Amino acid sequence: MFGLFKKKKKSVELFAVCNGTFKSIEKVNDTVFADKIMGDGFAVSPTTGKVDVYSPIKGKVLSIFPTKHAITFETEEGIEGLVHMGIDTVALKGDGFVVDVKEGQKIDQNTRLAQMDVDFITTQDKDCDIIVVFTNLDNKKVAINQMGDVKKSQPIGSIEL
């Protein structure tokens, strides 16, 4: 009789960080991310112009890189990760990025983390993919259920706990 009620698995919901096209992390043009050296995740290729970048999770901001191209976060469940805006964009020393959050700030899928000037970054010969990587999954899997075009804050998958 007690077997009728199975404990529901808990998961962390994941959201698209901007309007654009979903991209598997394995397809990102940087082997550190594509080979999952830092962890599993996903990417979104943004549209052109000034792109608003939103939080992929509910949680808080841990740190903001001085070059404004990357923001680390922690989910409410303790999973840590990184939103990395562009590839090799650290060389831009903050140009092309405006950060809207502070360290320690609570965030969710409706929180704009930053604005990224895709047109400017493209003129600097940098890739504009926005990469989300989870760094302490401990054998947990990222499950994505959305492909193709995505809209900011749209649910795209989860991490089963």
LINMO-V712447 format. One record per residue. N is the residue number from 1. RES is the residue in one letter. NEAR is the number of other ideal C-beta (glycine too) atoms within 10 Angstrom. Layout:
BEGIN
N;RES;NEAR + N;RES;NEAR
END
This chain:
BEGIN
1;M;4 + 2;F;4 + 3;G;5 + 4;L;5 + 5;F;7 + 6;K;6 + 7;K;5 + 8;K;6 + 9;K;8 + 10;K;10 + 11;S;14 + 12;V;22 + 13;E;15 + 14;L;26 + 15;F;22 + 16;A;24 + 17;V;31 + 18;C;27 + 19;N;17 + 20;G;22 + 21;T;14 + 22;F;19 + 23;K;18 + 24;S;12 + 25;I;23 + 26;E;12 + 27;K;13 + 28;V;23 + 29;N;12 + 30;D;17 + 31;T;9 + 32;V;13 + 33;F;25 + 34;A;15 + 35;D;11 + 36;K;16 + 37;I;10 + 38;M;16 + 39;G;19 + 40;D;20 + 41;G;25 + 42;F;27 + 43;A;27 + 44;V;25 + 45;S;18 + 46;P;24 + 47;T;14 + 48;T;11 + 49;G;11 + 50;K;14 + 51;V;23 + 52;D;17 + 53;V;23 + 54;Y;23 + 55;S;26 + 56;P;31 + 57;I;25 + 58;K;18 + 59;G;21 + 60;K;17 + 61;V;21 + 62;L;14 + 63;S;12 + 64;I;18 + 65;F;17 + 66;P;10 + 67;T;15 + 68;K;21 + 69;H;27 + 70;A;21 + 71;I;25 + 72;T;16 + 73;F;24 + 74;E;17 + 75;T;20 + 76;E;12 + 77;E;14 + 78;G;10 + 79;I;21 + 80;E;16 + 81;G;28 + 82;L;21 + 83;V;24 + 84;H;25 + 85;M;31 + 86;G;25 + 87;I;19 + 88;D;14 + 89;T;24 + 90;V;16 + 91;A;12 + 92;L;19 + 93;K;12 + 94;G;14 + 95;D;14 + 96;G;24 + 97;F;23 + 98;V;14 + 99;V;19 + 100;D;14 + 101;V;18 + 102;K;8 + 103;E;11 + 104;G;9 + 105;Q;14 + 106;K;12 + 107;I;21 + 108;D;16 + 109;Q;18 + 110;N;11 + 111;T;17 + 112;R;17 + 113;L;24 + 114;A;23 + 115;Q;19 + 116;M;26 + 117;D;19 + 118;V;23 + 119;D;13 + 120;F;16 + 121;I;24 + 122;T;14 + 123;T;10 + 124;Q;14 + 125;D;8 + 126;K;20 + 127;D;16 + 128;C;24 + 129;D;22 + 130;I;27 + 131;I;25 + 132;V;26 + 133;V;24 + 134;F;25 + 135;T;14 + 136;N;11 + 137;L;17 + 138;D;5 + 139;N;4 + 140;K;17 + 141;K;10 + 142;V;22 + 143;A;13 + 144;I;15 + 145;N;9 + 146;Q;16 + 147;M;11 + 148;G;6 + 149;D;14 + 150;V;22 + 151;K;12 + 152;K;20 + 153;S;20 + 154;Q;16 + 155;P;13 + 156;I;22 + 157;G;19 + 158;S;17 + 159;I;22 + 160;E;11 + 161;L;12
END
